[in-house]
């Protein structure tokens, strides 16, 4: 009984971690833009992440432009590159804090946990009570990507004709420490 409650809790956390504002499928259009595929004509912007700052405070973009962000985390902590408006990023911060509180995320990465699955056949005396399965936390918001310490990741985004867009790290305390920048629409 305890195992099935734990499995239900883990499933609810993994699937309930996004809000409707972020629950878009990759490639689907939102008011701020959408994830995209890079092409040879895609402009590349390099973004350095450190503890606790971005290498730049603003990035110029054009409505309809597709930008390939190369995100290099040179810090000791995990960071997020989240594209959005300030009000949605503040809401996302609460969700990220809950994921830290329950242990789904750690300061340096996604947590892994072991869940025991039960056998669906009649067990014999020699059968173990089940089998272990390693579950890794998921973070699949289409407008954001997590970058672990010492890694480099790419994120491609096509910008809509939206104003007041930011890029921010919404991990607990990072935004408040100034890990936020603005997109300037030109």
QUIPE-V27188 format. One record per pair of residues at least 12 apart in sequence whose C-alpha atoms are under 8 Angstrom apart, sorted by the first residue. I is the first residue (numbers start at 1). J is the second residue. Records with the same first field share a line. If there is no record, write none. Layout:
BEGIN
I = J ; J
END
This chain:
BEGIN
3 = 115 ; 116 ; 117
6 = 115
7 = 115
14 = 137 ; 138
17 = 95 ; 99
18 = 95 ; 141
21 = 88
22 = 141 ; 142 ; 143
23 = 141 ; 142
24 = 141 ; 142
25 = 142
26 = 142
30 = 160
31 = 160 ; 162
32 = 84 ; 159 ; 160 ; 161 ; 162 ; 165
33 = 157 ; 158 ; 159 ; 160 ; 161
34 = 142 ; 143 ; 157 ; 158 ; 159 ; 160
35 = 142 ; 143 ; 155 ; 156 ; 157 ; 158
36 = 66 ; 156 ; 157 ; 158
37 = 156 ; 157
38 = 66 ; 67 ; 68 ; 156
42 = 66 ; 67 ; 68
43 = 66 ; 67 ; 68
44 = 67 ; 68 ; 69 ; 70
45 = 67 ; 68 ; 69 ; 70
46 = 69 ; 70 ; 71 ; 72
47 = 69 ; 70 ; 71 ; 72
48 = 71 ; 72 ; 73 ; 74
49 = 71 ; 72 ; 73 ; 74 ; 75 ; 79
50 = 73 ; 74 ; 75 ; 76
51 = 74 ; 75 ; 76 ; 77
52 = 75 ; 174 ; 177 ; 178 ; 179
53 = 178 ; 179 ; 180
54 = 179 ; 180 ; 181
56 = 181
57 = 180 ; 181 ; 182
58 = 181 ; 182 ; 183 ; 184
59 = 181 ; 182 ; 183 ; 184
60 = 183 ; 184 ; 185 ; 186
61 = 159 ; 183 ; 184 ; 185 ; 186
62 = 159 ; 161 ; 185 ; 186
63 = 159 ; 160 ; 161 ; 162 ; 185 ; 186
64 = 158 ; 159 ; 160 ; 161
65 = 158 ; 159 ; 160
66 = 156 ; 157 ; 158 ; 159
67 = 156 ; 157 ; 158
68 = 154 ; 155 ; 156 ; 157
69 = 154 ; 155 ; 156 ; 157
70 = 152 ; 153 ; 154 ; 155
71 = 147 ; 152 ; 153 ; 154 ; 155
72 = 147 ; 150 ; 151 ; 152 ; 153
73 = 147 ; 148 ; 149 ; 150 ; 151 ; 152
74 = 149 ; 150 ; 151
75 = 149 ; 150
76 = 108 ; 149 ; 150
77 = 107 ; 108 ; 148 ; 149
78 = 107 ; 108 ; 109 ; 146 ; 147 ; 148 ; 149
79 = 146 ; 147 ; 148 ; 149 ; 169 ; 170 ; 171
80 = 144 ; 145 ; 146 ; 147 ; 168 ; 169 ; 170 ; 171
81 = 144 ; 145 ; 146 ; 147 ; 167 ; 168 ; 169
82 = 143 ; 144 ; 145 ; 166 ; 167 ; 168 ; 169 ; 170
83 = 143 ; 144 ; 165 ; 166 ; 167 ; 168
84 = 143 ; 165 ; 166 ; 167
85 = 164 ; 165 ; 166
86 = 164 ; 165 ; 166
89 = 168 ; 170
90 = 170
92 = 170
93 = 170 ; 171 ; 172
96 = 170 ; 171 ; 172
97 = 171 ; 172
104 = 137
105 = 137
108 = 148 ; 149
109 = 148 ; 149
110 = 136 ; 137 ; 138
111 = 136 ; 137
112 = 134 ; 135 ; 136 ; 137
113 = 134 ; 135 ; 136
114 = 132 ; 133 ; 134 ; 135
115 = 132 ; 133 ; 134 ; 135
116 = 130 ; 131 ; 132 ; 133
117 = 130 ; 131 ; 132 ; 133
118 = 130 ; 131
119 = 131
162 = 185
163 = 184 ; 185
164 = 182 ; 183
165 = 182 ; 183 ; 184
166 = 180 ; 181 ; 182 ; 183
167 = 180 ; 181 ; 182 ; 183
168 = 180 ; 181
END
